[in-house]
């Protein structure tokens, strides 16, 4: 067993593993892209800044920053060399670099960047508070630090429907549920985390998007990639449990007259300023 924030124990497994940028884009990247666009609109920062995107994964937010903010330069950093290699191959730009690195020990001097951001990754850093300290260290005085995370408990319905079905079928599923494992992914949790830092003028914001699936297969097939929390959990279950979860989820999801499944999803964003 291993312990995750709040003293919660889960079975010893690398459940949050991301080794394929392509599978990430299929499972989570399309929703990451929607969130990134809304996040950057809310930040409303000028062009010509130097950014760092921590836990950049396959580079979805990095790419959105280039398109939306015209930065003078941006560095995407992720602990997964596979994700970084994918980002280099698919999201290369003249003013963008991708580097493998630890979010709790960023390989950059103090006061290097104007903006530090982290999209859907802060809760996966072993010590989010340590990560925020590093974001602050590499950001210039007066610079912006901003993150966003899924609302696993109430807001991300495409995940909530899966976990509710899994918990009803499998006694062990609750210990894998991201809502339980990541209590910081709430308004109160994010505020509390930022209050532990020396950052100033923190502001919280809800980002609401619609996750749309062409049909049930479009929803379910990415769960079979073995990439990320829910797919990794599912890969550890036997076929009978997988089938029972699939049937329960399919019965619960709303389907419109055209066979589409539209589910609301909410993330919480917070921004602050380095003094």
N, C-alpha and C positions, 0 to 999 in steps of 0.2 A: 504493500500500500504506500501511497505518497500523500502528503498533506498539501492542500491548496488553501488560499486565503480564507480566514475565518475558522481554521481548524477542521475544515471539511476534508475527509479522506476519500480518495477514489482509488480504484484498482491501478496498479502500476502499469501504465501503458502510455505511449507517446500519442495521446489522443488528439493533440492539436497539431500534428505533423502536417506540413505542407511541403511536398517534394516535387510537385508538378504545377508549373504556371498555367498550362493549358487546362488542367482539371480544376484549378482554382477559378479560372475565368468562367468555366462552365457552371460550377456550383455557386460561387460567391461573387465573382468578378462583375457580372452584369448588374448586380445590385450595388456593389461597391461603386460602380461608375455613376449610378443615379445619385447616391449619397454624396460622392465627391463633388458633383456639379452643384448641388444645393448647398453644401458646406462652403464652397468657395464663394458663392453668391453672398452668403451670410457674412463671411469674413470681410469681403469688400476691400481687399488690399490693393494698392497700386501696382503698376508694372515696374519692372526694373529692380526688383529685390532679389536677394540671394536666399534660397530656401534649402531646408533639409527635410526630407520625408522619411521618418523613422518607421521601421516595420513596413517597408514599402511593398513587400510581397512581389507580385508580378508587375508592379509599376502602374497600376490603375490611377491612383491619386496623383502620382508624379506626372503622368501624361496629361491629366486634367489641369494641373497647375500650369504646364507649358501652354496649353490651349487657351486657358482662361486668364492667366495673369502675366504672360510674357516675361518671365523672370530673367534676370541677367545670368543666373546660373542656378542649378538645383542638383542636389545629391540625394539619391535614394539609397537607403541602408536597410539591410535585412540580414538576419542570422542564417538564413537558408541560402546556401550557394546555388542550389537548383533554381530557386526563385530569382535570384540575381542574374543567373545565366539566361533565364527566359526573358527577363526584363531587358537585358542588353541586346538580345536578338530581336525583340519585337517592339521595344519602345525607345530605341536609341534616337537621340536628337543631338544637334551640335552643342547645346548648352546643358546637357544632362549627363551625369555620370552615375553609375550604380556600383555600390561597394558592399561586400560582405562585412558585417560588423555587429557587435553586441550593443544593444540599446542602453545597457547599463554602464558601458565604457566606450563611448563614441570616439573614433580615432581622428578627432579634430581639435585644434586649439580652442581656447576660450574665445568667446565673442566673434565667431566666424560668420554666423548667419543672421539675416534680418528676421527670418520666420522659421520656426520649427513646428512641424505638424506630424500627427500620427493618426492614421485612419484605420479603425477597426483592429488595432493592434495593442493598445495600452494594456488591456487585461491579460494579454498573453506574455507580457514581460514578467519574469519571475518576481521582481519587486517593482511595481508600478511607481512607487514613490521615488525609488532610486532612478528610474527612467526619467521622471520629471526633473529631477535634479540635474541630470545630464543634458536634457533639453535646454534647461535654463543656462547651464554653463556655456554651451556652444552658441547661445543666442546673444546678440549684442544688447547692451542696455537700451531699454525702450522698445525692444523687439517683441514680436507676438509669438505666443506659444498656444497651440490649439489642437484639440483631439476630438474624436468622436467614436462612440461605441454603440453597439446594438443594445436596445432595451430588451434583453432576453426574457425578462419576467412577464412583461405585458405587451410590448410593442412589435416585436419581430414575429408576426404570426406564422410565417412560413416555417420558422423554427419551432415556435410554440406548439403548433399542431403536431409536429413530429414528436417532440418530447412528451407531450401529453399522452399520445398514443403509445409510445414506448413504455412509459411509466405504468400505464394501465395493463400492459402485457408482461413486462419483465421487471421483477423485483429489484434488479440491480441498476436499472436505467436511471433512477433518480440521482445516483452518485456521479453520473456523467453529464447531467443536465447543466448547461451553461448558466442558467439563471441561478442555480444553487452554487455553482463553483465560482461565479464572478459577481458577488454582491456589490462590487463597485460600479457595475453597469446600470446604475439608477441615478436619478437627479441627486439624491442625498449622498450616494456613494461618490460621485464625481466631485460634488462640492466639498465633501469632507477631505478627499484626497488633495485637492488644490489648496484647501485651507492649511494643510500641513507644510506647504512650501512658502517661499518668500515672494511669490508672484503676486501681482497687484491687479485690481480692476477686473476680476473674473466675472464672466457673463455666461449663463447657461442658455441653451437653445435646443428646441426639438426639431429634428429633421424628419419629415414624413414623406414617404414614397409609396408607390404601389408596386408590389412584385407580381408580375403577370406571367402566367404559364400557358402555353398553347393548349395543353391537355395534361392529364395526370402523368403520362410518361415523361413529359418535359419537367415535371416536378420531381418525379421519383428517380430517374436515371442518374442525375448528378449525385444522389445519395449513395450510389454504388461505386463511386470513384475511390473510396478509402482515403479521401483528402479532407482534413479538417475534422472538427469535433464530432458532429453527428455522423458523417460517413465513416469515420474511424470506429465509433461505437458500433455502428451497424455491422461493420466487417468482423467484429468479435463475436457476434451472435450466430447461433445455428440457423439453418434454413427455416425451420418451423417457426422460430421467433421472428425472423425477418419477414416471412410471409404473413404472419398474424399482424405485425405492425403495419405492413403495407396495406392490408385489407382494412384495418381500422382507420388509417389516415385517409385512404381513398373514400371511405364512407363519410368522413367528417368534413372534407373539403367542399366548399361551395363551387358549383359548376354552372356557368351561364348557358344560355340557349345555344351558343356556338361551341360549347365544350371547353371554353377558357376558364381558368382559375385566377381570380384577381384577389390578392391578399394585401391589406395595409401593413406597412412596416415602419417602425419608428426607431430612430437612433437619437442619442443625446450627444450634443456637442458642447464643448466648453472652451473658452478662450481667455487668456490673461496676458499681462504685460510683464516683461522682466524689468524690475526697477533699475 
